[in-house]
């Protein structure tokens, strides 16, 4: 999710989707959902499957920026997930 967000910040939503393989995008979508950002996951899925093909790229980017206005949004999502289920982070901390 963080890698996707970084690529997106440098080239936009469409660019980020094009940079990732299908299996990687599946993980990205799962991560956004896991961290409580389901609207972002849904947007990525709809775009990658061509459901928003008529949506201009600047509109896609604007929607993402409304859903994730700052990096703090992602940090807050991580902190909330950690408080909600610390055991889901256990393997990464050992």
trRosetta pair geometry for C-beta under 8 A, 3 or more apart (Angstrom, degrees):
i j d omega theta_ij theta_ji phi_ij phi_ji
1 4 5.7 -54 -147 37 29 113
1 5 6.3 31 153 -20 64 107
1 28 5.8 135 -89 -143 57 65
1 31 3.7 -139 -47 120 115 137
1 32 5.9 153 -120 -60 120 67
1 35 6.8 96 -166 11 178 141
1 74 7.2 171 133 -142 115 120
2 5 5.5 -51 -145 36 33 114
2 6 6.4 35 154 -20 64 104
2 74 6.9 121 -97 168 80 149
3 6 5.7 -54 -151 35 31 112
3 7 6.5 29 154 -15 65 104
4 7 5.9 -57 -149 38 31 108
4 8 6.1 33 152 -21 65 110
4 16 5.5 86 -168 -180 74 124
4 20 6.6 -11 -102 -52 98 147
4 28 4.5 84 -50 -130 156 129
5 8 5.5 -55 -146 38 29 116
5 9 6.3 33 155 -23 64 104
5 16 8.0 33 -84 -131 15 152
5 68 7.0 -113 -128 150 115 160
5 71 7.8 118 148 -114 138 77
5 74 6.3 -18 -88 -71 172 153
6 9 5.7 -51 -147 31 30 111
6 10 6.7 17 156 -8 61 109
7 10 6.0 -69 -155 43 32 105
7 11 6.3 -34 167 33 69 108
7 15 6.8 -147 154 117 93 95
7 16 4.4 130 103 -114 105 86
7 19 5.3 -130 -178 63 150 156
7 20 7.8 159 62 -43 162 99
8 11 6.9 -95 -137 59 22 68
8 12 6.4 -42 -160 145 63 10
8 13 5.8 27 -140 -89 108 45
8 15 7.2 151 -115 72 45 92
8 16 3.9 -19 -75 -49 76 148
8 64 6.6 -118 173 159 138 159
10 15 7.7 -109 92 108 71 143
11 15 3.2 -94 128 104 116 161
11 16 6.5 156 73 -47 98 69
11 19 7.7 104 65 -34 144 133
12 15 4.8 93 60 12 79 107
12 16 6.9 -144 98 -8 40 90
12 57 5.7 34 166 176 150 111
12 60 7.0 80 176 91 102 110
12 61 4.9 -63 -137 -81 92 119
13 16 5.9 -60 -150 35 28 110
13 17 6.4 25 156 -17 65 107
13 43 7.6 -68 -150 139 143 115
13 44 7.6 -142 -163 -100 103 72
13 47 6.5 -75 145 -162 119 178
13 57 7.1 -175 51 -155 92 75
13 60 4.3 -120 52 141 142 115
13 61 5.5 -155 -7 -78 100 60
13 63 8.0 3 -47 62 157 95
13 64 5.2 173 -73 -31 118 144
14 17 5.8 -56 -149 36 31 110
14 18 6.3 27 154 -16 65 110
14 47 7.1 -127 -93 175 67 133
14 57 5.1 -65 -2 -119 133 107
14 60 6.3 91 -39 80 88 158
15 18 5.8 -62 -149 39 29 110
15 19 6.3 30 154 -26 65 110
16 19 5.7 -58 -149 31 31 114
16 20 6.9 12 161 -9 64 110
17 20 6.6 -72 -153 38 29 100
17 25 6.7 49 -143 -110 71 131
17 44 6.6 174 -93 -154 108 84
17 47 5.9 -129 -65 111 164 118
17 48 5.2 -155 -159 -85 127 91
20 24 4.1 -129 -172 96 101 122
20 25 4.8 130 111 -59 124 82
20 28 6.5 16 170 -21 171 141
21 24 4.7 92 55 8 76 106
21 25 7.0 -144 94 -6 38 87
22 25 5.7 -57 -148 37 30 110
22 26 6.6 38 151 -25 64 100
23 26 5.5 -45 -153 27 35 117
23 27 6.9 34 149 -16 62 101
24 27 5.7 -54 -157 35 37 111
24 28 6.4 41 145 -23 67 103
25 28 5.2 -47 -144 34 39 117
25 29 6.2 41 156 -19 68 102
25 44 6.9 -167 -166 157 101 120
25 48 5.9 125 174 -110 155 164
26 29 5.9 -54 -149 36 29 110
26 30 6.4 29 152 -17 63 108
27 30 5.6 -54 -145 39 32 113
27 31 6.2 34 154 -23 65 106
28 31 5.8 -56 -150 34 28 112
28 32 6.6 27 154 -17 64 102
28 44 6.6 -120 114 164 115 165
29 32 6.0 -52 -150 34 31 108
29 33 6.5 28 153 -14 63 107
29 41 4.5 98 -159 -151 72 94
29 44 5.6 -152 -90 84 90 128
29 45 5.7 71 -121 -60 140 97
30 33 5.8 -60 -152 40 32 110
30 34 6.0 35 152 -25 68 108
30 41 7.6 104 -52 -128 16 132
31 34 5.5 -50 -141 34 32 114
31 35 6.3 12 163 -3 65 110
32 35 6.3 -69 -147 48 26 98
32 37 4.3 -83 -171 84 82 103
32 38 6.9 142 128 -87 91 26
32 40 4.5 -123 -164 86 140 109
32 41 4.0 177 87 -61 120 90
32 44 7.0 138 13 8 156 136
33 36 7.9 59 180 -56 30 14
33 37 7.2 -98 -72 66 23 58
33 38 5.1 54 -118 -97 72 76
33 41 4.6 9 -52 -38 85 167
34 81 6.7 55 142 -126 83 143
35 74 7.5 25 144 -149 152 66
35 77 4.0 67 163 154 108 118
35 78 6.3 -21 -134 -72 126 51
35 80 7.7 108 -166 67 71 101
35 81 5.2 -69 -119 -43 68 141
36 77 5.4 -158 53 -140 102 98
36 80 6.3 -26 7 94 150 136
36 81 6.9 -155 -10 -64 104 96
37 40 4.4 -2 150 23 106 120
37 41 6.5 125 105 -21 74 89
37 67 6.9 103 -163 161 102 111
37 68 7.1 29 -146 -72 141 104
37 73 7.8 87 -97 150 128 107
37 74 7.9 -23 -45 -103 151 67
37 77 5.8 -21 -37 -116 108 155
38 41 5.2 -52 -147 36 41 115
38 42 6.2 43 156 -21 71 102
39 42 5.7 -50 -147 36 32 112
39 43 6.4 36 152 -21 63 105
39 67 5.4 -151 99 -126 116 131
40 43 5.6 -54 -151 35 32 114
40 44 6.4 32 153 -19 66 104
40 64 6.8 72 -128 -131 95 77
40 67 5.0 163 -72 134 90 144
40 68 6.3 43 -89 -34 138 113
41 44 5.9 -55 -150 35 30 110
41 45 6.4 29 154 -17 65 108
42 45 5.7 -56 -148 38 31 112
42 46 6.2 30 156 -20 66 107
43 46 5.9 -57 -147 36 28 110
43 47 6.4 23 158 -14 64 108
43 52 7.8 8 -160 -20 67 158
43 60 7.6 144 174 -151 115 82
43 63 6.2 -179 -133 123 146 127
43 64 6.8 -177 117 -80 154 78
43 67 7.1 -154 -3 -8 149 161
44 47 6.0 -61 -149 39 28 107
44 48 6.1 20 159 -15 66 113
45 48 6.0 -60 -140 40 26 105
45 49 6.1 6 166 -3 64 115
46 49 6.3 -70 -144 47 23 98
46 51 4.1 -81 -165 67 79 122
46 52 5.1 69 131 -22 103 109
47 50 7.8 49 179 -63 29 18
47 51 7.2 -79 -64 52 23 78
47 52 4.9 -43 -92 50 66 120
47 55 7.5 -83 -104 58 94 129
47 60 6.4 75 -100 -132 140 132
50 53 4.9 5 -164 -51 73 114
52 55 4.2 -21 172 11 97 128
52 60 7.0 120 131 -91 138 107
55 59 5.2 -118 -179 83 90 125
55 60 5.6 107 125 -58 118 90
56 59 4.7 93 64 3 83 104
56 60 7.2 -146 99 -6 44 85
57 60 5.4 -51 -150 34 38 115
57 61 6.3 36 154 -17 69 105
58 61 5.6 -51 -146 39 34 112
58 62 6.2 40 152 -24 64 105
59 62 5.5 -51 -146 35 32 115
59 63 6.5 35 154 -21 64 102
60 63 5.9 -56 -152 33 29 110
60 64 6.5 27 152 -15 64 105
61 64 5.7 -53 -149 37 33 111
61 65 6.2 31 153 -17 66 109
62 65 5.7 -57 -146 40 30 111
62 66 6.5 33 152 -22 64 102
63 66 5.7 -52 -152 31 33 112
63 67 6.5 24 153 -12 65 107
64 67 5.8 -63 -150 42 33 106
64 68 6.0 -25 169 36 72 101
65 68 6.8 -69 -121 70 27 66
65 69 6.1 63 171 -110 64 52
66 69 6.7 10 -139 -71 21 88
67 73 7.8 130 135 167 53 158
68 73 4.7 -170 -144 83 64 147
68 74 6.5 33 -148 -48 117 89
69 73 6.0 121 41 -41 66 133
70 73 5.6 132 63 -12 61 91
71 74 5.7 -51 -167 35 53 109
71 75 6.3 52 139 -19 75 104
72 75 5.2 -53 -144 40 40 114
72 76 6.0 45 155 -23 71 103
73 76 5.9 -53 -149 35 26 111
73 77 6.6 27 151 -20 60 106
74 77 5.5 -52 -149 34 34 114
74 78 6.5 36 152 -19 66 102
75 78 5.7 -53 -151 35 33 112
75 79 6.4 30 153 -17 66 106
76 79 5.7 -55 -146 38 32 111
76 80 6.2 33 156 -19 66 107
77 80 5.8 -54 -146 37 29 111
77 81 6.4 28 155 -17 63 108
78 81 5.8 -59 -148 39 29 109
78 82 6.2 31 154 -22 65 107
79 82 5.6 -53 -146 35 31 114
79 83 6.4 28 156 -15 65 105
80 83 5.9 -56 -149 39 30 108
80 84 6.1 29 153 -20 65 111
81 84 5.5 -56 -141 39 31 113
81 85 6.5 -40 179 43 66 90
81 88 7.1 -75 162 74 100 135
81 89 7.9 119 120 -49 97 113
82 85 7.7 -98 -141 64 16 50
82 86 5.8 43 -178 -100 64 69
82 89 5.8 4 -117 -18 85 151
83 86 7.3 12 -113 -56 16 89
85 88 4.5 45 120 -4 112 115
85 89 7.9 135 108 -8 72 85
86 89 5.9 -64 -166 38 50 106
86 90 7.1 79 140 -57 71 83
87 90 5.2 -14 -157 -24 49 122
89 92 5.5 -65 -170 47 65 111
89 93 5.9 57 138 -25 89 113
90 93 6.0 -73 -152 36 30 106
90 94 6.7 24 161 -25 68 108
91 94 6.3 -57 -148 25 31 109
